[in-house]
Amino acid sequence: MTQSVAVDTRDAIISAAFGCFRTRGLAKTTIVDIARVAGVSRSTVYEYFRDKETVVEACAEAASQRFYRNMAKAIDRHGGSTLEGRLVRAAVFVTQARQVVEPEVYFDAAEVSLMMTKNAATLLKECADFLAPYVTAARLTGEVRTDLDVPSATEWFARMLFSLFTTPSPTIDMRDDGAVADFVRSYVVRGFVEGPRRR
């Protein structure tokens, strides 16, 4: 089997799994369902994935990669040239993504919560790693202070993005891009410019 055929088959299985989760839900989908939709045998699915959980993990990874590609496009297209503008755009993108995901029936709320909790450290690191080049560039251009700890700053903002995605606001209309942008703009980057206050 050539590498491209293997990649194509794996991608077909992941795509089929997404389709099954959409129509049947995660809990009711079986390996047999996925194999049938992918047009492969059940044993072929097991050549690529140990069990249904590893299929779900591969789907989550594929969705994550697509999410960050789309967020990078949104930041580059609408974020302007400042770190503040880029981070504000990232926050707006995340709240828009929540509105797209909410009506989906792939997973129920408990399953999403479990996945976010179980993989929280990995998801947080992926998000911080995605943000690091933007913050590093701003440090080099002098937009933020030169002694800014990039891993700490990006983890802080990644945590903010997670909160915007997972937690409804009692004061902000999360469907209003302008309200989300104003909320984030008021606080983001300012802590990256001024050093921590000494007591």
Backbone bond lengths (Angstrom), bond angles and torsions (degrees), N, CA, C in turn:
res aa  C-N    CA-C-N  psi(-1)  N-CA   C-N-CA  omega(-1)  CA-C   N-CA-C  phi
1 M - - - 1.457 - - 1.524 108.96 -
2 T 1.311 117.66 126.54 1.459 120.26 179.83 1.524 109.40 -75.87
3 Q 1.337 114.48 161.05 1.463 119.49 -178.01 1.523 111.63 -63.10
4 S 1.349 117.89 -38.97 1.466 119.68 -178.33 1.527 111.45 -67.61
5 V 1.351 117.26 -35.51 1.464 120.07 176.35 1.519 109.78 -65.66
6 A 1.345 116.05 -41.45 1.465 120.59 179.06 1.520 110.68 -61.78
7 V 1.328 117.22 -44.48 1.470 121.31 179.20 1.518 109.88 -64.02
8 D 1.342 117.02 -44.02 1.465 121.06 179.16 1.522 111.41 -60.87
9 T 1.342 116.94 -42.64 1.467 120.77 -179.63 1.521 110.17 -66.39
10 R 1.317 116.42 -44.28 1.472 120.26 178.89 1.525 110.17 -60.79
11 D 1.340 116.61 -45.42 1.464 120.70 178.98 1.525 111.43 -62.41
12 A 1.344 116.66 -37.83 1.467 120.56 178.90 1.525 110.69 -64.82
13 I 1.319 116.64 -38.20 1.472 120.66 178.95 1.535 109.90 -66.99
14 I 1.331 116.18 -43.34 1.475 119.87 179.00 1.524 110.17 -63.61
15 S 1.317 116.75 -43.99 1.465 121.06 178.85 1.531 110.75 -61.62
16 A 1.325 116.31 -42.73 1.468 120.87 178.24 1.525 110.63 -63.39
17 A 1.327 116.16 -40.21 1.465 119.48 179.24 1.522 110.69 -61.72
18 F 1.344 117.13 -44.35 1.470 119.99 176.60 1.530 110.53 -56.28
19 G 1.335 116.22 -45.54 1.461 120.15 179.81 1.519 112.01 -61.30
20 C 1.326 116.79 -42.25 1.467 120.76 178.62 1.522 111.78 -65.96
21 F 1.334 116.30 -42.68 1.467 119.03 179.74 1.524 110.36 -62.30
22 R 1.342 115.08 -36.46 1.464 119.73 -179.04 1.533 110.99 -66.55
23 T 1.325 116.58 -42.36 1.472 119.85 -173.93 1.524 113.07 -89.65
24 R 1.333 117.73 -34.87 1.470 120.33 -175.06 1.516 113.43 -108.44
25 G 1.352 116.87 -17.13 1.460 119.83 -173.64 1.517 109.90 88.24
26 L 1.314 115.76 156.85 1.469 121.14 -176.45 1.522 111.53 -64.45
27 A 1.319 116.79 -47.14 1.466 120.32 -173.67 1.530 112.01 -63.24
28 K 1.322 118.07 -37.83 1.468 121.18 -174.53 1.527 113.75 -86.41
29 T 1.326 117.10 -15.96 1.471 119.99 -178.77 1.525 110.18 -72.14
30 T 1.335 116.18 135.68 1.465 121.39 177.34 1.532 109.53 -115.11
31 I 1.313 115.03 166.64 1.473 120.61 175.11 1.532 109.96 -60.31
32 V 1.326 117.03 -36.43 1.471 121.27 178.30 1.529 109.96 -61.44
33 D 1.347 116.77 -43.42 1.474 120.64 178.07 1.531 110.46 -59.05
34 I 1.324 115.19 -47.18 1.470 120.54 -177.77 1.523 110.54 -62.57
35 A 1.333 116.40 -44.81 1.474 121.13 179.93 1.526 110.61 -60.58
36 R 1.336 116.09 -44.26 1.470 119.84 -177.94 1.530 110.60 -61.94
37 V 1.341 117.19 -46.32 1.465 121.03 -179.06 1.535 110.80 -66.74
38 A 1.330 116.83 -35.27 1.479 120.93 179.91 1.524 112.03 -76.14
39 G 1.342 116.72 -15.51 1.466 120.00 -178.76 1.514 112.63 75.31
40 V 1.347 115.94 30.22 1.465 120.63 177.93 1.527 108.55 -128.77
41 S 1.314 116.16 170.40 1.466 119.91 177.40 1.528 109.73 -80.59
42 R 1.329 114.53 161.41 1.466 119.02 177.17 1.529 110.58 -60.96
43 S 1.332 116.82 -37.81 1.472 119.72 -179.93 1.529 111.24 -64.59
44 T 1.354 116.51 -31.54 1.475 119.48 176.77 1.522 110.18 -65.65
45 V 1.332 117.37 -40.79 1.472 119.83 177.11 1.522 109.09 -58.49
46 Y 1.341 116.33 -42.93 1.474 119.85 -178.78 1.526 113.03 -70.45
47 E 1.320 118.12 -18.07 1.469 119.43 173.06 1.528 111.07 -66.93
48 Y 1.330 116.27 -30.10 1.463 121.52 -176.74 1.522 113.36 -100.74
49 F 1.325 116.88 -28.97 1.469 120.95 -174.78 1.524 110.07 -135.70
50 R 1.316 115.50 133.75 1.464 121.77 -176.98 1.531 112.08 -64.59
51 D 1.356 115.73 -39.58 1.463 121.05 -176.17 1.534 108.55 -162.57
52 K 1.322 116.44 -177.32 1.462 119.80 -177.59 1.534 111.20 -63.46
53 E 1.317 116.46 -35.04 1.466 119.41 -179.55 1.526 111.36 -60.85
54 T 1.331 117.52 -39.41 1.468 119.32 179.45 1.532 111.14 -71.37
55 V 1.347 117.08 -28.50 1.476 119.91 173.18 1.526 109.03 -65.73
56 V 1.338 116.44 -44.81 1.469 121.08 179.40 1.530 110.01 -60.79
57 E 1.333 117.04 -42.68 1.469 120.84 179.05 1.533 110.81 -62.20
58 A 1.337 117.15 -41.30 1.475 121.04 178.48 1.524 110.30 -65.13
59 C 1.330 116.70 -38.58 1.468 120.25 177.02 1.528 110.37 -63.96
60 A 1.330 115.91 -42.76 1.468 120.01 179.72 1.527 110.50 -62.95
61 E 1.341 116.81 -40.29 1.468 120.80 178.83 1.525 110.82 -65.74
62 A 1.330 116.79 -43.05 1.472 120.39 178.54 1.522 110.61 -63.20
63 A 1.341 116.70 -41.74 1.464 120.66 178.59 1.523 110.62 -65.11
64 S 1.332 116.45 -38.92 1.462 121.01 179.42 1.532 111.04 -63.68
65 Q 1.328 116.48 -44.99 1.473 120.14 179.31 1.531 110.84 -62.00
66 R 1.322 115.99 -42.83 1.475 120.16 178.34 1.530 110.47 -64.09
67 F 1.330 116.10 -41.02 1.463 121.71 179.54 1.531 110.54 -58.70
68 Y 1.340 116.70 -48.74 1.466 119.75 -177.81 1.526 112.49 -70.11
69 R 1.325 117.55 -33.65 1.476 119.54 174.34 1.529 109.90 -61.28
70 N 1.323 115.53 -45.62 1.471 119.66 -179.51 1.524 111.63 -67.94
71 M 1.339 117.17 -36.82 1.462 119.53 178.71 1.529 109.90 -67.07
72 A 1.330 117.77 -40.21 1.463 120.55 177.96 1.527 110.53 -60.97
73 K 1.346 116.85 -41.96 1.475 119.77 177.79 1.517 110.92 -62.15
74 A 1.341 117.00 -43.12 1.470 120.90 -179.71 1.524 110.91 -64.08
75 I 1.328 116.52 -41.84 1.469 120.65 179.83 1.526 110.02 -64.90
76 D 1.331 116.15 -45.58 1.466 119.89 -177.62 1.532 111.77 -68.30
77 R 1.326 116.70 -33.91 1.455 120.85 -177.19 1.527 112.46 -80.41
78 H 1.343 117.13 -39.04 1.468 120.05 -170.57 1.528 114.37 -121.10
79 G 1.324 117.91 -4.12 1.455 119.81 -172.99 1.507 115.28 -85.75
80 G 1.336 117.07 -10.27 1.459 119.01 -177.50 1.517 110.86 74.58
81 S 1.325 116.41 -162.08 1.463 120.18 -174.03 1.524 112.96 -106.45
82 T 1.346 117.77 -0.45 1.462 119.45 -179.33 1.520 110.74 -99.80
83 L 1.330 116.00 154.82 1.455 120.21 176.35 1.525 109.81 -62.24
84 E 1.321 116.81 -41.75 1.460 119.82 179.29 1.529 110.66 -57.17
85 G 1.327 116.72 -48.41 1.462 120.27 179.38 1.512 112.33 -61.02
86 R 1.311 116.70 -39.15 1.464 120.67 -178.99 1.534 111.36 -68.91
87 L 1.328 116.15 -42.52 1.460 118.92 -179.61 1.522 111.16 -70.46
88 V 1.320 116.99 -36.80 1.463 120.32 175.18 1.523 109.33 -60.97
89 R 1.330 116.81 -43.58 1.462 120.39 -179.64 1.526 110.83 -65.00
90 A 1.334 116.73 -37.28 1.470 120.31 176.59 1.523 110.51 -60.89
91 A 1.332 116.34 -42.08 1.467 120.38 -179.87 1.525 111.00 -65.14
92 V 1.319 117.18 -42.93 1.467 120.74 178.32 1.528 109.51 -63.19
93 F 1.330 116.83 -42.14 1.467 120.95 179.24 1.535 110.60 -59.31
94 V 1.333 116.14 -43.74 1.464 120.51 -178.62 1.528 111.32 -64.13
95 T 1.327 117.30 -42.34 1.472 118.69 179.73 1.527 110.91 -68.98
96 Q 1.324 117.26 -34.00 1.473 119.51 174.64 1.521 110.34 -65.72
97 A 1.330 116.95 -39.72 1.467 121.23 179.81 1.523 109.97 -62.32
98 R 1.312 116.93 -38.11 1.472 120.34 178.67 1.529 109.94 -60.24
99 Q 1.318 116.59 -41.09 1.465 120.59 -179.30 1.536 111.02 -66.15
100 V 1.338 117.02 -30.88 1.462 120.82 178.54 1.525 110.04 -75.56
101 V 1.326 116.67 -39.67 1.460 121.55 -175.24 1.525 111.59 -75.25
102 E 1.334 117.41 -35.53 1.465 121.34 -173.19 1.525 114.23 -50.88
103 P 1.344 118.99 -47.27 1.467 117.70 -177.60 1.526 114.26 -76.92
104 E 1.348 117.43 -9.29 1.465 119.59 -177.45 1.527 110.47 -67.28
105 V 1.303 116.10 148.60 1.459 120.52 -177.64 1.535 111.87 -111.11
106 Y 1.348 117.07 20.95 1.473 118.74 178.80 1.525 109.41 -58.25
107 F 1.322 115.46 -47.72 1.456 121.40 -173.65 1.524 107.85 -134.11
108 D 1.311 116.50 150.84 1.455 116.98 172.38 1.523 108.10 -84.61
109 A 1.330 116.52 171.69 1.469 121.19 -173.83 1.524 111.56 -58.79
110 A 1.327 117.34 -38.24 1.465 120.62 -178.88 1.526 110.78 -65.84
111 E 1.336 117.50 -38.43 1.466 121.00 179.13 1.523 111.24 -66.89
112 V 1.338 116.18 -42.56 1.469 120.00 178.11 1.518 109.76 -62.10
113 S 1.334 116.36 -45.63 1.460 121.03 -179.61 1.527 110.54 -60.13
114 L 1.342 116.35 -43.00 1.464 120.59 179.44 1.523 111.19 -63.32
115 M 1.346 117.37 -44.65 1.464 120.74 179.94 1.525 111.34 -63.73
116 M 1.345 115.86 -42.05 1.471 119.66 -179.30 1.527 109.99 -65.51
117 T 1.338 117.70 -37.37 1.463 121.34 -178.74 1.518 111.00 -74.65
118 K 1.345 116.01 -46.45 1.466 121.07 -177.27 1.527 111.06 -61.60
119 N 1.331 116.49 -39.32 1.468 121.21 -176.45 1.528 112.57 -105.23
120 A 1.332 117.12 18.33 1.463 120.69 -171.01 1.524 112.88 -57.05
121 A 1.328 117.31 -46.38 1.470 119.69 -176.82 1.523 111.08 -63.27
122 T 1.329 116.65 -42.22 1.465 120.76 179.18 1.523 110.95 -65.71
123 L 1.338 116.47 -44.96 1.464 120.87 -179.88 1.524 110.99 -62.92
124 L 1.332 116.13 -40.77 1.463 120.68 179.44 1.522 110.85 -64.15
125 K 1.332 116.85 -42.25 1.471 120.71 179.28 1.530 110.55 -65.32
126 E 1.342 117.73 -42.01 1.468 120.51 177.94 1.520 110.73 -58.14
127 C 1.325 116.60 -44.21 1.464 120.86 -178.42 1.532 110.76 -67.06
128 A 1.331 116.80 -44.88 1.467 120.49 178.93 1.529 110.75 -62.42
129 D 1.343 116.69 -41.32 1.477 120.58 178.20 1.529 111.00 -62.95
130 F 1.341 116.18 -37.70 1.465 120.45 177.76 1.536 110.58 -63.07
131 L 1.324 117.09 -40.04 1.469 121.87 -176.36 1.533 113.19 -78.36
132 A 1.327 117.38 -24.32 1.466 121.62 -172.15 1.538 114.57 -53.56
133 P 1.347 120.31 -44.66 1.469 118.42 -179.45 1.536 113.24 -61.64
134 Y 1.337 117.18 -34.99 1.472 120.16 178.70 1.528 110.77 -66.04
135 V 1.328 116.71 -43.07 1.468 120.86 -178.75 1.526 109.98 -71.58
136 T 1.322 117.15 -39.75 1.468 120.96 178.44 1.527 110.46 -61.75
137 A 1.321 117.12 -43.33 1.471 120.82 178.61 1.524 110.29 -62.53
138 A 1.326 117.47 -40.54 1.469 120.34 179.57 1.525 111.12 -66.42
139 R 1.318 117.24 -32.51 1.468 120.17 176.73 1.524 110.44 -68.45
140 L 1.333 116.43 -39.23 1.470 120.51 -179.97 1.530 111.62 -68.13
141 T 1.336 117.73 -32.81 1.466 120.56 -178.72 1.528 112.74 -87.30
142 G 1.339 116.81 -5.53 1.458 119.79 179.44 1.518 113.94 86.70
143 E 1.312 117.99 7.51 1.466 120.03 178.45 1.526 111.21 -69.35
144 V 1.334 116.71 -29.24 1.466 121.46 174.42 1.524 107.42 -124.75
145 R 1.315 116.93 168.01 1.464 119.81 -175.19 1.532 111.38 -65.65
146 T 1.304 116.24 147.99 1.462 121.54 -173.47 1.523 112.93 -70.64
147 D 1.348 117.66 -22.31 1.464 119.38 -179.71 1.534 111.97 -95.22
148 L 1.338 116.79 13.22 1.461 120.24 -179.45 1.532 110.21 -61.53
149 D 1.311 116.13 130.38 1.467 122.12 176.95 1.531 107.27 -81.00
150 V 1.334 116.32 101.66 1.470 121.26 -173.78 1.529 112.20 -60.29
151 P 1.343 120.14 -46.98 1.473 118.39 179.04 1.528 112.97 -58.73
152 S 1.321 116.91 -39.80 1.461 120.36 179.64 1.529 111.12 -68.80
153 A 1.332 116.99 -44.34 1.470 121.58 -179.24 1.525 111.16 -64.12
154 T 1.325 116.88 -42.17 1.467 119.09 -178.75 1.526 110.85 -72.28
155 E 1.331 118.00 -33.54 1.461 119.05 175.42 1.525 110.12 -64.75
156 W 1.341 116.68 -42.18 1.467 119.95 178.96 1.532 110.55 -58.72
157 F 1.327 116.70 -46.31 1.460 118.06 -177.57 1.532 110.95 -72.28
158 A 1.324 117.53 -35.08 1.465 120.08 175.77 1.525 109.85 -59.52
159 R 1.329 116.75 -40.72 1.466 120.40 177.48 1.531 110.40 -63.08
160 M 1.311 117.15 -37.58 1.465 120.63 177.03 1.534 110.27 -63.62
161 L 1.337 116.99 -43.31 1.467 120.51 179.41 1.527 110.96 -62.88
162 F 1.334 116.29 -41.78 1.460 119.58 177.66 1.523 110.23 -59.56
163 S 1.319 116.38 -43.47 1.457 120.64 -179.63 1.528 111.21 -63.91
164 L 1.328 116.50 -41.69 1.469 120.07 177.84 1.523 110.76 -61.89
165 F 1.331 116.18 -33.77 1.462 119.84 -178.91 1.527 111.94 -77.01
166 T 1.329 116.68 -39.08 1.464 119.12 -169.27 1.521 115.26 -98.45
167 T 1.337 117.67 -22.28 1.461 119.48 -169.34 1.518 111.91 -118.57
168 P 1.338 118.06 118.30 1.471 120.06 176.72 1.531 110.19 -62.93
169 S 1.325 116.34 153.56 1.463 120.84 -179.13 1.529 110.94 -102.18
170 P 1.338 116.42 137.58 1.467 118.85 174.76 1.521 112.60 -79.40
171 T 1.341 117.67 -12.42 1.465 120.17 -174.45 1.526 115.09 -123.48
172 I 1.328 117.79 -18.56 1.467 120.83 -175.31 1.518 109.33 -114.47
173 D 1.327 116.51 135.53 1.464 120.78 173.41 1.523 107.09 -78.51
174 M 1.331 116.48 102.47 1.454 120.78 -174.31 1.529 112.18 -70.18
175 R 1.340 118.06 -8.68 1.474 120.62 175.66 1.528 111.06 -88.53
176 D 1.333 116.26 -7.38 1.466 121.58 -178.55 1.532 108.16 -98.62
177 D 1.336 116.14 104.23 1.471 120.59 -177.85 1.519 111.88 -55.71
178 G 1.340 116.83 -39.53 1.464 120.74 -179.46 1.522 112.02 -64.45
179 A 1.324 116.78 -39.77 1.467 120.73 179.45 1.523 110.50 -66.63
180 V 1.331 116.58 -41.53 1.470 120.79 177.75 1.528 109.59 -64.20
181 A 1.318 116.95 -44.62 1.473 121.04 179.97 1.517 110.92 -60.98
182 D 1.339 117.66 -45.10 1.471 121.07 179.78 1.522 110.87 -62.24
183 F 1.333 116.12 -42.59 1.466 120.72 -179.85 1.527 110.72 -60.01
184 V 1.321 116.59 -47.86 1.463 120.45 -177.01 1.522 110.85 -71.48
185 R 1.335 116.71 -42.08 1.463 121.45 -177.36 1.529 111.48 -59.15
186 S 1.332 116.83 -32.22 1.464 120.28 -177.58 1.527 112.87 -64.55
187 Y 1.317 117.13 -25.64 1.467 119.27 -172.03 1.525 115.59 -124.12
188 V 1.318 117.27 -28.34 1.470 120.65 -171.38 1.514 111.13 -64.22
189 V 1.123 137.03 160.12 1.467 136.66 173.52 1.535 113.82 63.83
190 R 1.320 119.68 -34.53 1.480 118.65 -177.90 1.520 111.21 -58.11
191 G 1.314 116.59 -40.01 1.461 119.93 176.52 1.515 112.67 -71.31
192 F 1.339 115.88 -16.95 1.459 119.93 178.51 1.532 111.12 -85.91
193 V 1.332 115.56 -16.25 1.472 120.78 -178.19 1.524 110.54 -91.37
194 E 1.334 116.05 -47.58 1.459 120.85 179.95 1.519 108.75 -93.96
195 G 1.325 114.70 142.76 1.456 119.07 176.69 1.519 110.79 -72.73
196 P 1.349 117.48 165.30 1.452 120.33 178.08 1.526 110.73 -62.66
197 R 1.335 115.68 140.98 1.470 119.40 178.98 1.521 109.66 -73.78
198 R 1.317 114.90 139.08 1.482 120.85 177.77 1.523 108.69 -90.40
199 R 1.316 116.91 139.66 1.471 120.53 177.50 1.501 109.96 -90.13
